[in-house]
Amino acid sequence: MASPQRHTNTNTQGKTVTHTSRISLFPRSIAITLLTAAALSACGGGGDEQPATTAGTPSTPPTPDLPSPKPTPAIAATPACTNCGAIDANTYAGDGVGVWQHINAEASAVDVPISISGLRGHDVTLVFTNETGIAQTMPSISLTTSNSSNVVARALKWDDGAIPSKRRISEFNREGWAALAGTRGMTPSFSMTSAPNQSAVNDTRTWYHSDDSARSATLVRQRVAADGTTINFWLEDSENDATKVSSAIVDLLANNFASSGRIYDMVKAVGGPVWGSHTYSNLIGGTDRPIDIVILNFDSNGQPFGEVGYFYSRNAIKQVPIINPYSNESVSLYLDAETLYLGGADGLREMLVTMAHEAMHMQNFYRRSVLKGPAHMFAEWLDEASAMMMEDFASLSIDEEYNTIRDVRLPEYIGYKAGSYNCSLITWTPYAESCESYAVSGSFGGFLNRQLGLDFYKAMLTDFSSTNSASVLDSAIRSVEPTSSLGEQLRRFAATSGALMKSPSPAGYGFPERVDGPFTLPVIDPQTLLPSRTLTQSVPATLESYASLPVVRTAVSGIYSETVKVPAGTTLSVVIQ
């Protein structure tokens, strides 16, 4: 890929406003008036409006009711890191990473003058982060030209037109299932639920794919997890061939999902059971229920990737003619056969990670929707973020050379078209014209994993303090960092990713390595992505809710000076490195 061109910025934008201190003359005028009144009184003047006085006692003038003076708030960017390159508000140390910020909590835009000395050909990145749930008007600002890259073509191979099917399944998992689940009682009752299917290896049965087509599949492997749960691996008969889904491939899936300490145990350790007792009359029972992993040829298009796996909650609802005729009455995950044997090493690795991703969707459905009610299900952006965060924790145990956030999500976040920076965290638009939401939620999730750790992740999964997902995420952050918030973590992530902050980064920034219990999260150095970064070529009309926008000033020497207009509810971060 071509290296980005570097330009020296010598044009200061906006105008610097000088504030002159003025002393009010109002108190002095009051004093003159009072002296004049006293003189008139001594001379008998003042007319009938003067109050009567007691002999020998002078009259006391009333005390004027003056408003208390309000201090003018300081408009400046101040250091936002410690033991870093930011010496003070106006001085850069000359090396390392320095971060300054101004938080505009006002209801309108403000001009923020910046003057920082000590630069010797350093890059300056201005990062605007909207920390509110509404879009803010973006003021004009000069942009730095950057080269586009070919990252879009690579990113799109993971989509391949599968988004409509994914959205349909996701919407049913979040809301549609409740209409078919029957009445919700106060205590667990299974009188109307189906009994577990006790299958044995080589048994054959019909499975319904998400497109409602019937597929014949055979049970080719059966494992028992550490907690005693039976895990079945079913393979569509047409794909059961040594040249397609071989015995070795099935063993790879079974070993990575069901063996002690592997994917099933990891998912259960962080979030609890994936299925169990409940109070819905039309959901399948939770006693001795196996987990079925069903391998089907999703679309028979002779290509890997596209839709590679799913969890569909309709299969956990009792099969009823007309109402729910295509339920498999199973707690089950579905994997694409063609990706397993046409995708090479990348395909196999992606399918292993997909099992962790879809198992978290399965667990979220049971833990949040079934046990607490549909209102507590994560919004799509947080449901997907939680699944990608599970991928992040599990990746190195699957392949010690691979991490989904480092190798897929963050590169797509900074390189998708003009970058997915100005994409609302809370609006789910995967592979859209200008936003790739998997990259947004996944990259931010990877940042939170490394900064806040496993305790935070567990708290997020089991936080029922609100039915608003942004509030849930904020609550989970505060559970491990009481003085922090969603807004603070988002602005630090935006500064890290927007500036492609070098590693090691100041405390609270970056993607540092983290070892948490059985999980190791590898360090991510955003600077390695510099050749593939794409920046916006025009200033957007608005800065979207919970979104950011970086603007780069390259190779600045001496004093960096610029007055920047910052939108309401937005933080300006200045990163020098």
N, C-alpha and C positions, 0 to 999 in steps of 0.2 A: 504494500500500500504506500502511496506517496506521503511524504512527510509534510506537515502543515507549514505554510509560509509564515514567516515572522515579520512583523511590522512594528516600527517604533511610533508610538502615539505622541504627537506633540501638540495636539489640539485640546485645550481645556474647554469642556462643555459647560453651558450655563453661565451664570455670573455670580460672583461672590458678593454676598450682602454684608455690609458693614453696619453693625448696630452701635449707635452712639448713646451712651448713658445720659439721661436727662434727669435733673432734680426738679421736682414739682415746686412751683412758687405759691401754691395754694395756701399752705400754712402761714406764710409771711403775710399774705393779703388779709387773712383772718386776724392776725395780730394788729395790723394797721387799723382795721375796722374797729376792733375793740378799744384801742387807744382813743380813737376819735369819739366813740360813744361815751367814754369816761369823761372826756373834756366837755362835751355838750352837757352831760349830767351836772358837772360842777358849776356850769354857767346857768343852770336852770333851763337849759334848752331841752330839746327832744320832744316837746309837745305832750299831749294827753296819753300817747301810747307807751310812755315810760312807766314801769311798774312803781308803785308806792314803796318808799323805803322807811325803815325805822331810823329815828334820829341817831346820828353818830355811827351808823352801820352802812357802809357802801354796798351798792347792789352787786350781785354776782352774775356775770354773763353766763348764758347756757353753754354747755360743752357741745361743740359740733359733732354730729354722728358721721364720722368719716369711715369709709370702707377700709378693711385691712389690705395692705399691699400684697399682691400675688407675685411670687418669684417667677421670672421668665425661665422656662425649661431650657436646659442646655441642648443645643442641636449640634451633635458631634458624633463621630465614630470613635468608640473606645476599645481598648484591648479586650478580646473575648477568649483569651487562652493564657495560661500561666506557664512559666519556664519555657517560653517559646520565642519566636522572632519578634513579637510585639513588645517593645521596651516600654513605650507609653503611647499616648494618643497620637503623637506626631513623629515617632521614631521607630524605624525598623532596624533590627540588630545587624543586618547585612548578610545573614545566612539563616538557613532553617526555614520553617513555616511560621508566618505571623498571621493572626486572625484578628480583625477588628469588626465591630458591629454597631449598628444603630437600630433600635427597636422602635418603630413608629406605632405607638398605641393610640394615636389621634384618629379622628374621624375623617381627616383629609390628608392629602399629600404634604410632605415637608421637604424643604431643601436641606441637604446635609453636606456641609463643606468638609472636604477631606484634604489634609496636607500631611504627608508622611515622608520623612527624609531617610537617607541611608541606602537607597537602592543602587545597584550596580548591574544594570541589564536584567533585572528580575521581571517576572510576569506578575501582573496584578489582575485578579479576577473579582469582579463585582457580582455578587449573587443575591438576587431578590427572592425572598421566600414569603409567600402569602400564608399566614398562619390562621386564617379565618375560613369559615365554611362558605364564603361567597366570593365571586370573582371581583377583582379590584382593577380600576382603570390604570393602565400602564402608561407612564409618561414617555415622551420621546427621549432617546439616548443614542449616541453614535455606537455603531456595532463594528466589531473586528471581523474582516472577511476570513473565512476558513474554507479549507478544502472539504468537499464531500467524499464519502468513502463508499465502498461496496458492501457495507455491513448489512444493508437492507436485504439484499438477495440472500445472504446467509440466514438472517433472522426469519425470513418468510418461509424457509423450508419446514419450519416446525408447525406452520399453520396449514397451508395447503387446503384451504377451503373448509376446514373442519369446525370453524367457529360457530355456525348456526346450530349444529348438533350439540356442541358443548353448552351453548347458552340455553337451549331447550332443556337439557338434563339438569343444568345448574338451577334454573328457575323452578323446575319441579321439585328438586331437592330442598329448595329454600321455602317454597310456598305451596306448590300444587299438591304435595303429598297429603296435607292436612285434611283436604276435602274427602279423601278416600280412607282415612285412618280410623274412622268410626268414632264412637263416643270415648271420652277420656274419663276414666273413673278416678277414685281416690286411692285405691289399693291395686296392686298388680292382679290382673285376671287374664287367664289364657283360655277361657272357655270357647272363644270363637276363633282362636288362632290355630294354624296348622302345626302338626307335629314335625320335629326335625326329620330330615330325610337321611336315614342311616344307610349310606351307600358304601360299596366295597370296590376295590380296584377291579377294572375291566367292566364295571357296570356302564350302561349306556342310557342316556336320557336326552330329551329335547330341551334346548335352551333358547329363549327368545333374545335376540339382539335388540339394541336400542331402536332400530328401524322396524321392529315388530316381526322381522323374518325369523322363521323357526330353523334352528340348526341342531343337527345330531352330533353329540360329543360323548367321549368316553373318559371315565375316570382313570388317569394314567399314573398318578402319584397320590399318596395319602401320608401325611405327616401328623405328628402330635406335638404341639408346642409345649413349652415349659410349664404353662398353667393348665395343661390337659386339654386344651382346645384342639379339635381335629381340623386340619387344613387340607382341603381337597384341591387337586389340580386336574381340571377337565380340559380336554383338547378336542377341537372340532375334528370329526373323522376325516374330512377332506384335507386337513393340514397335518395329519398324523403320519408322517413319512420321514425317512432318514434324510431326504433332500430338502425337507421343509423344516418343521419343528421337530428336531431330532430328540432322542432320549437325553443327549448331553445338554441341550438347551433347557429341557424340563428340569433336569437335575440342578442346573444353575439357578433357575427361578426358585425351586423348592428350598435349596440350601440357603439362599440369601433371604428368603422370606420367613421360613419356619424354624431354622436352626436356632439353638440357644443364643441369645444376645443379638440376634439379627433383626430384620425390619419389624416383624410383628412384636417382638419384645420391646424394641425401642419405642414404637408408637404407644404401646400400652403403658410403658414406664412414664412417659411424659403426660399422657392425657387420660389414662384409665381404659376400661373395657371398650371394645368397638361395638358390642351388642350385649343385651342382658334383659332383665325384667323391666316392665313398663306398664302403663295403665290404659293403653289404647286397645279397643276391642278388635280392630281389624288388622293390626300388625302381627307379623309372625312371632311365635313365642321365643323366649330368651333362654330356655333351659336346654343345656347340652346342644346348643346350636353350632354346627360347623361353619367355617368360613370357606367359601368356594371361590377359587380363582379360575376363571373361565377364559380359555384362549380361543378366539374366533378370528376368522378373516373378515375384518370389519367391512371393507368395501371392494375387495377383489380387483383392485386397480393395478396390481403388479408393481406397487411402489411402497417404500417404507415411509414412516412418519405420518404427517397429517394428524388425525385423531389416533392416539396410541393407547389410551386407556380411559376408563371411567368407572365411577360408582353411581348407580342409578337407584334411588330409594324406592321406586315403584316395585322393585323386586322384593322389598321387605314388607309389602302389603299383601294381604290374602288375595289370591286369584279369584276374581268374581266375573262371570260372563258379562259382557257388554261394558260393565263399569271398569274393570281392571283385568282384561282377558290375557294380557301378555306378561303378567308377573311370573317370575321364576321361583317365588316363595323361598328366597334364599338371601343370606347375608353374603354378598358376593362382589368381587371386582372383576373387570373385564379387560383383557389385553389383546392388542392387535397382532395376529400371527405373522403377517407379512413383514412387519418391522423387525421381528425377531430373526428372520432368516434372510432378509434383503437389506437390512440396515448395517450389516457388518458389526464391527466392534462398537461403533457409536450407537447402533440400534439396540444391541444387547444391554449396554450400559444405561441407555435412556429408559429401557423397559424396567430395569431394576429400580431406578430412581422413581419411575412412575408408580410402582407398587407402594412406595413410601408415601408419595403424594396422594394417591387415591385412598389409601388406608386412613390418612388423616381426614379426608372428606367424609369417609364412612364414620369415623369416630366423632367428628363434629356433629354429624346428623344425629347420632344416638345421644351424645352427651348434652347437646344444647337444645335441639328441636324436640326430640322424643321425651327426654327427661324433664326439661324446663318449659317446653311449649314453643310453637313456631316463632313467636315474637323474639325469642332469644337467639335465633339462628344468626350467625354472622352475615352481614351484607357481603355481596359477592367479592368485593375487593379484599375484605379481611379474611374471608374463607379461603380464597386463593393464596393470600399472603401466608396464612398459617400453614397451608400445605407445602408451599415453597420453603418456608422456614424449617419444616420437617425434612425436606430434601437436603437443606443446608447442613443440618445436624447429622444426617445419615450418610452423606456423599462419600466421605473419606473411608468409611467402613465398607462401602461397596467397591470403591476403586480409589486407591491411595493417590492417584494422579489426577483425580477429577473432583471438582466442586461446582455445583450448578450455579451458585451466585457469582463466583469468580469467572467461570468459563462461559456462561450463557447469559444470565440475567443482567449483570452490570454492563457487559459489552453492548448488549442490545439497548440498555437504558441510555447510554451516552452516544450510541451510533445509529439509532433507528431514524432514518430520514434526517430531519433537522434536530434529532435528539428528542427524547421524551420528557425533557425537563418541564416544559409548561403543560403538564398533564395532571389534572386533578387526581389526587390519591383516591378520593372517594367516588369517582365516576369510572365505571368499568367499561373501557373501550379497547379490548384487545385487538392488535393489528389493525388499528384504524388509520385514517389518513395521516394523522400527525402524532398519534399516541399509541404506545404499546403497553397496556396495563399490566401484563404479566411481568414485564421488565420493571415497571414502577413499583408495584407491590413487592416483588421478589427482592429487588435491590434494597429497598428500605427495610424489609424484613431481615435481610442479611446484616445490615448495619445494626439494627436493634439486637439481634442475636449476639453480636460481638461486643457491643457496648454494655448490654444489660444482662445477658446470660440466660442460662437455663431456668433459673427461678422466675425471671420475668416471663419467659415463654409459657411455663406451666401456669403462671398466674393469669395470663391472657386467655388461655384455653378454658379456664374454669371461672372467669370473672362474669358474674351475672348482675352487676351493679346497675346496668342500664340495658335498654333494648336498642340504643344507638351505638353502632360499632365504633365510631370515633371516640365516644365517651368511654367505652369499654377499654379501648387501647390506651387512652389517657390514664384511666384508673390503674391498669396493669403497670404502666410505666412508673406511676407514683408509688406503687406497692413496693418497688425496690429502690427507687430514687425519689423520696418524698418531696424534694425541692425542684424536681424536674417536671416535664409535661410533654404532651404530644408536640406542642409548638416548638419547644426547645430542641427536642430530638430531631424534628423535621428540619429545622434550620441548620443543625450541625451536619446532618446527612447531606443537605443541599450544598453546604459549603464544601464538604468533602468531595462529593461527586461532581459538582459544578466546576470546581477548580482542578479536578483530578489531583487531589492533594497527595503530596509525596508521603511515603512511608519511611520512617515512623512519623506519625502525625502527633500534634499536641493532644494531651489528655482530653477525652470527650469527643474526639474527631477520628476519622479514619476507620479502617477495617482491620484492627489488630488481630493477631492469632489469639485464640481463646481455647483453653482446655477446661471443660465443664463436665464433671462426672465421667461417663464413658465416652463423651463426645469431644472431638477436636475440630475446631473451626480454623481453617488455614488463613494466614494473613493475605490480604488483597492489597496490592499496590496500584491505585488508580492511574499512576503515571505511565504504567505500561500500556495503557489504552489511548495515550495521546495521539498516535498516528491515525486512529480510527474515529476520533471524536468529530462529531458534526455539530455546528452551532447554528442557531437561527440566523437567517439572512435578512429578516425584517422584524421590527419591533411589533409584538402582538398588541391588539387593541386592549386586551385584558390579561392580567396575571390570574390564572385560574385558582380555584379554591385548593388549599393545601398543595400548592405547586411552586416551582421555582424557575428562575431564568438566570443563566450566567452570561456575563459580558466580559470579554477579555481585553486587557491592555498589555501588549507584549513588549518585552525588552525595554523596560523603563529604567532610566538612570537618574541619579540625583534625587529630586523631590517629586513625588507623585502628588499632583494637586488637581482636584476636580470637585465641582459642586454637583451632587447627584440628587435628583428628586425621587423620593421614596414614597410609594403608594400607601394609603391608609391600611392599617392592620398588617403591615409588611415589615420584615427585617431586612436590612441591607448588611450583608457580610462582605468584608474586604479581605481577600486572601492574597498574601504576597509570599512568593517562594522562588 
